[in-house]
Amino acid sequence: MAPRSFPLLSPGLLGHPFRYLIQTAKMLALAHLFWEYGYSLGPASGPSMLPTFRVINEQLLISKRHRNGRGVRVGDLVVYEIPIFPDSNGIKRVVGMPGDYVLLNTPGSGSDAMIQVPKGHCWLVGDNLPASRDSRQFGPVPLALVKGKVIARTWPLYKFEWIKNPLKSPGESPVI
């Protein structure tokens, strides 16, 4: 009786089948590392970041190199885990880092109370203050809840743009 042959698994037709299995596993591992520690895409939703982002249908590129607040500066847009809604993410602008003094309430609300941002925390607010639930309601956000920094708007394609920090560092000269 002749040995049974499986043409699709023969080394001559497709190469060794385990080679493809190993290559697939490598590619999946690289993709996982890229999305877990490099970059990801996420939606911008809700009115709290108007006019910077529309209410619906915008996708953002997020750099996870800035997780836990690494390299984040005042003026940057960050993705963070909302402290009062675990498992929910938000996008807000950083207005205070550890040691900074920030207004506790909305400007013009009649209260000029200030708070010093504690060590290991940041103060986040939305660009559309009346429609934003942010540090004014739940206080300073631990830097450990910062999941990344928004670096680009990727969708819709005709509105693609790199997101830049609108603030200048004290040592920077104005651009002419």
Number of C-alpha atoms within 10 A of each C-alpha: 3 4 5 6 8 7 10 12 13 12 12 9 10 12 12 13 13 11 12 12 10 11 11 12 12 12 11 12 11 12 13 12 12 13 14 12 15 16 18 15 16 17 18 22 17 15 19 24 23 16 10 13 18 14 15 11 11 18 19 23 20 23 21 23 17 19 21 18 23 15 10 20 19 19 17 20 26 25 23 24 18 19 18 9 9 8 8 10 17 22 28 26 22 19 20 23 24 16 14 16 15 17 16 17 16 13 10 7 7 8 11 12 9 12 16 17 19 17 13 15 21 28 30 27 22 23 19 15 16 10 13 18 17 22 21 17 12 13 16 23 22 19 20 15 18 25 23 26 29 26 19 17 22 18 17 11 10 7 10 14 13 13 16 12 14 9 11 12 10 6 6 8 8 6 5 3
